[in-house]
Amino acid sequence: MIQLFKKKKPQPENKLHTEYGILSNCFFILGRIKKYRPVLLPIMAMCAVFASLMSYMWSFITKFILDILETSGGDTAPLIHLLLIVAAVETVSMFLNTIAWNRSWFMMIEVRMHMINDCMAKLLTMNYQSLEQPDILDVHQKAQNSYGGNINGCEGLMHEMQDLAINSVTLIVTVTTIFILDWRLILIISAVAFGQYLYFQHIVKKDKKCVWDKLAPVWRRINYMERTTQDFDYAKDIRLFGMKKWLCKKQREILDSKQEKVFYSKRLWSCYQLAVELTNMIPSLAAYAVLIFAVINTDMSIGDFTLYIGLCETFTNSLNTFLQTLGEIKQCSLQVDDYRTFMDLQQEDESDCISIPKTDRYTFEFKNVSYKYAGQENYAVKNLNLTLEAGKRLAVVGLNGAGKTTFIKLLLRLYDVTDGEILLNGINIKRFRRSEYFTLFAPVFQNVELYAFPMSENVSMKRPEETDKALVEKCLESAGLGDKVRELSSGVDTQLLKVIYDDGVDLSGGERQKLALARALYKNAPVMVLDEPTAALDPLAEYNMYRNFDETIGSKSAVYISHRLSSTRFCDSIAMFRNGELIQQGTHEELLEQGGAYAEMFEIQAQYYKDKEAAVNV
């Protein structure tokens, strides 16, 4: 039967899925309506009344017309009066029903848009490391599917509840009338309709479990392939490496797996439709049998015969629709489960968090810190003990895979440590709210993402009314983009990218990294973090940029990550990482005197430039 109430425990086959029950989901959707568009509730009630009236009104009108024709003796006046009344009632009903129906349709879309926005807001506030977990991504994909259209999921449940109200009113009227004729007819019609409903429930459950649940990871792969093949950033590699056939084959394989599931779904519903068509003959035959018997053995008039035939058909259709609507409500409810499961994903409890200390000096200490990625056996960072003192410059160096970027993500608290602790002025950083902790850092990452906004907002990362354009220009000048800005006719108001505006401007790799530096300067946070942001620059340009940036930030703390050791010589301390471990730490001169991995790596890089200079001189 229908699960009405929320289960206390998640389903065992999927720990990240909860069945809330139809009743709970209906109240949830009604709550969203009340919150975002409360006037929709009385409009839905109006639809229920007028749409129901129009479904059986003509059965009564036809009876009255036939009765007048039988008894009027050729006088057409009563018939004309009736038709005028009918025309007026029909016109008013159609007008009000159309207005209410159209208004309710658009308001339901509006409520769905708000729910989409809520889901987006939830995604934007989730812990960063959760977004790397496939099971979380699948839950989010299902949540997206739940509001992907207006005939299913969240909005679909609104429509189905409205249809249920319409059919409920119709059933009350028709069943009362048919009961007067023969109550056994109601049982026959109900039995057939209920059998169809049980079969519908079986199909819904099987379709959800065997098709749509299994399609969630497929949709994720399809979305990835579509983004990759349509993203301009990938276009060069795709063409130069001749990846067209390979990508098309990969896409075809994914689409074939989707098509197989969709075809199975179509077969399920074809069998259901055939069963409905065959069993629908039973109520019709029963109704005609009862009415023919009544005509033969009683004085039933032609008007009454027509009325009961019409009401029996209306009752049958309404009951079938009522039960089918219950099934569709179940189907939509399962998708609302997906939406609510994502929205109810547990966030960390920050109720007992404390405020960040109000000071200009922030010292960060890693104490026996280790971190292991989910599903991995080896630690990305192992037993790390390191201190970033206030106002100091720390360089983090090492080969790819040494653990440098993981260290930065732990410092920024994009990841939480697996073992050990990170202290801020002696307090574990888990005691602070993430959103407040993030304000301490101005990061510049290697991959610089531009937004289809004006350049000023790409620097400030704030809304237009909160953006100080004069400060934006100053930061761009300090980051080395002053000449570029002066070349643009609209200056810092120039739109970036061509996604929204056809005249948008894109930036080169080096220009993007300079803009990212301007972002960091604009934020003016106590700690600057540069995670290899100058990879697109040549070594000399990188060194000069680091030096200029270092002078610009003054007494702030800074963490620099770079493969090029010469770019970090000016730092107060250099930390050398290998295989997730800190193997050396000290100043540039101290590490050269010690020998070891740092000195060896520096000598290799220095020899490269010596050889290059010698080749040029030759």
C-alpha positions, 0 to 999 in steps of 0.5 A: 500500500501507499507509504504515508508516513516518513520512515525513521531509517534510510533504505538499506540499499542506499544510505543517502536516500530517505522515503518520507511518505506521500502525506509528508511530501504533500504537506512539504509541497503545500508548505513550499506553496504557502511560503512562495505563492500562498494565493495559489492555494485558493486558486487550486480550490477554485479549479477543483470546483469549476473543472469538476462542475464541467465534467458532469454538468452536461449529463444533467443538461442533456437529461433536462433537454430530453425531459422538456422535449418529452413534456413540452408538447411542442412549446419551445420557450422552456427549451430556449430558456434552459439553453440560455441559462446553460450558455450563461453558466457554461460561459462563466464556468469556462472563463473562471476555470480557464483563468484559474487554471492558467494562473495556477500553472504559472504559479506552480512554475514560480514555486518550482523556480524557488525550489530550484534556487533553494537547491542551488543555494544548498549546493553552494553551501555544502562542504567542498570535499562532499562535491568530490564524492560520487554518491553525493553527486548522484543524490544531487543529480536525482534532486535535479531530475526531480525539478527538471520538468512541470509534469513530474517531480516537485511541480508534478506533485502540485498538478497531481494534487490539484487533479486529485481535488478535482476528481474527488469533487466529481466522485462525491457528486457522481457516486451519490447519484449512481447509488440511487440507481444501483449500489452494486454498479459502484462496486463493479466499477470500483473493483475494476478501477482498483485492480488497474490502480494496483497494477499501475502501482506495480509499474511505477515502483518497477519503473523507478527502481529498474530504470530511473534510479539506475539512470542517475549516474548515466545522466551524470556521465551524459552531462559531463560529456556534453559539457566537455564536447561543447566547452571551448576550453577543450576544443583545441585538444579535441581537434589537435589530438583527433579525439572526435571519433573516440569522444563520439564512440564514448558518447554513443556507449553512454547513450546506448545504456540510457536508451536500453533503460528508456526502452524497458520503461516504454515496454512496461507502460505499453503493457499497462495501457493494454491492460487498462483498455481491456478491463475498461469494457467491464464497467461499460457492459455492467452499466448498460446491463443495469440500465436496460433492465431498468428501462424494461422493468420500470418507467425510466425515461429517456432523460434518466437513461441518458443521465445515468449513462453519462454519470456512469461514464463520468464516475468510471473515468473519474475513479480511474483518474482518481486512482491513477492520480494517486499512483502518479502522486506516488511516482512524483512523491518518490522524486520529491523524496530525492529532492528532500534527501538532497536538501536534508543532507546533514550539514555540520553543526555550527551552533557551538562555534566561536567567532574568529579572534579580532586581531591582525596577527594570525598564526596557523599550526599543523600538529601531526596532521594527516589526510586521506582521500575517500576510497584511497589507501595511502595518505596524501599528507602524512604526520605534518607538523608545520607553522605559518607565523603571522606576517611571514612568507612560506613557500611550499615546493615539491614535485607533482603529487607531493601533497602541496595542493592538499596542504593548501586545501587543508589550510583553507579548510576545504578539507577537514583533516583525517588525523591531527589538528590545525590550530589558529592562534592556538584554537582548533579551526573546527571551532570556527564557522567555515564561512567566517574562516574563509574570510581570512584567506585571499586565494589564487589558484592555478586554474583561474575561472572567469565569470560571464560578468563585468571585469569589475565584478570578476575582481571584487566577486561581489554584486555591482552595488557592492563593488568599488570600481576605483579599488578594482582599477588599483588592484588590476594595475598592481597585478599588471593588467593596467595596460589591458584595462586601458585598451578596453573601451569600457574599461573595468565595465567590460563584459568577460566571456561571450556566454551572455554578451556577444561582445564579451572579451576573453583573457589569455592564460597569463591575463587570467592569472593576473586578474586572479592576483587582482582578486586576491588584492581586492579581498584584502584578507590577512593571509594570501595563498598562491597555489601555482597561479603563474604556470602560464608565465615564463620563469622571469615573469613569474619571479617578477610577479611574485616579487611585485605581489610580495611588496604589494601585500606588505605585512600580510602572511602569504603562502606560495606554491611553485615548481620553480624554486627561484621564485620562492627565494625571498620567502622567510621559510621554504617547506619541501614536500615529497610523497605527502611528507615534509622532508625539509624546511628552512630558508633558501640558503639553509636548505642549499647548505643542508644539501638533500632534495631541495638542493638537488632540485634547485641545481637541476633547475639552475642547470636547465637555465645555464644550458639554455643560456649557453645554447643561446650564446652559441 
